[in-house]
Amino acid sequence: MTFILIFSLYASAWADNDFASVRSQEFSSLETCEAAKAEFLKNFETARSTNTQAICVKK
């Protein structure tokens, strides 16, 4: 089974104009997807200050 991590970042507060980014990455298990999600949220310190979402979904 394949899972997809979808993460988005809206950072207009830090830019002169509106900026949004949406990315995705495939994983072979829910566990690895959730681990990647945790790393994404941990490593993007600004994620706590901006509108950021990360979710794992079944493909």
N, C-alpha and C positions, 0 to 999 in steps of 0.2 A: 504494500500500500504506500502511496506517495502523499506527502503533506507539503503544503506551500506556506512559507512565512511571508506575509504581506506586511510591509511597514511603510508608514507615511510620515512626513514631516512638513509642517507648515511653519515657516519662520519669518513672517513679515515683520515681526517685532525686531529682528536683527538686521533687516535689509532696507534699502531705500525704496524698494517696491515689493509687491507681494511675491512670495516664493513658496512653492510647494513641490514636494518630491514624493513619488510612489515607486517602490521597488518590490521585487519578490525573489524568492530563492526556494528551490525544491529540496526536500529531505526525504530519506527513505523510511523514517519512523517519526511518530509523534514526539518521542523523547528527544531526538536530536533537534527537531524543530523547536521545541520548547526551550532547549538549552541555548540555541542560537538566538531566540527571542530574548532570553535573559541577558545574554552578552550584549545584544544591541541596546537594550535599555540601560545596562550598566555602563557601557562605553560612550554613550552619547549623553554627556552631562547636561547638555542643553535640552535634552528631551524632557527634563523636569520643568523647564521654563517655557517651553513652546508646546504647541498642540501636536503631540506625537502619538501614534497608535501602532501597535504591533499585534498581529493575530496569526495563529496557525489554523489552517483549514485543510480538510481532506480534499485531494484532487479528484 
